[in-house]
Amino acid sequence: MRYLVAVIDDRTGFSTPEEAAAIDAFNEKLEAGGHRVMAAGIVAPRDAVLIDNRSGAGIVSRGPLVDTPEYMSGFWIIEAASDDEAHALAAEGSSACNRKVEVRAFLR
């Protein structure tokens, strides 16, 4: 099964050099174990663009859908055999990036 592991942040900026090294090592472990599908950091919420073109509305808004102190700053998409395995990998990812993570299974 595939899972989204969202990195939850409350500060702008990048990882420390130590965090970056730990994230790289975690990514290598995911790759070696056949778990890594994709990983990426994403821009801060202030740089988001919200588009609503339902029924041709053509509404474009700058900024996040919801303005909150915590936000998704990056993610991993992983393959895991079970929820338990995904949760264990996510716990390692949380430790590596020194941030909370949220795990959500893809719909089947």
N, C-alpha and C positions, 0 to 999 in steps of 0.2 A: 504494500500500500504506500501511497505517497502522502507526505505531510508537509505543511507549511510551518516552519519555525520562525516566528516573527521576533526580531530583536526590538525590545521596548526601551526607549531612551527618554531622558528628561533634561538633556543638555545638548546644546549644539556644539559642533566641533567633531574632531576625529578621535580615533582611538589613540591611546598612548603607544609609544613604541613597544612596550611590553605586551599590551593587549593585542596589537597588530601581529606580533610574533606568535602569541598563543592562538589567535584566530587562524593564522596560516597553518600552524601545526594541526589544529582541529580540522581544517579543510583537507589537509593531506590525509588525515586519518579517515575522514568520510570517504574520500576518493579511493583509498586503498581498500576499504571495506565494502565498496560497491554501493554506498549509501547516498553519495552526493549526486544530485540531479542538477542543481543550480544554486548559486549563492551570489548576493549582491548587496551593496549599500544603496540607499536611496536618499534623495535630497530632503532637506528639512521641510516641514509642513508649510512654512511661509512661501515656499517656491512651488507649491501645488497649484494645479489648475483644475477646477471643477466644471465639468461640461454636462449640461442637461439639454439634450436634443429630443426629448420625448415629444411626440406629436409636432416635431419641427420647431420647438420652442427657441432653439438657438441661444440659450443662456450660457454665458461663459463667465465664471467668477474666479478671481485670484485668491489663493489661500486655501486652507484645509476645509473639508466638510465640517469637522468639529474642531474647535480650538480648545485643546486640553494641554496640561503640562507634560503628559507622557504621550509618546507617539512612536510609530514604527520607523526605525532608522535603517533597517536592513532585514534580510531574511535568508534562510536556507530552504530549499525544497529538497527533501530527503526521501529515500526509499527505506522502509523498515518492514520487517515481517509481522510486527504486532504493535499495538499501542504501547506496551511496556518497553519494547526496544526503542520506539520513537521518543518516549519520555526520557529514557536513559541517555540517548544521544543528545536530546535537547538540554538536559542537565549539564552535560559536558560543554555544550555550546555556550550556555549561560555562564559557566565558570570561565571559559576561554575569553569571551568578550566583556566579562565583568558587568553584565546587564541582565535584567529579567528577560525571559522569552515567553512567548505564547505559542502553544502547539495546537494546530488544527488539522484534522484529517481532510484530505480531498474527498469530495462526494464520489461515490462509486458508480 
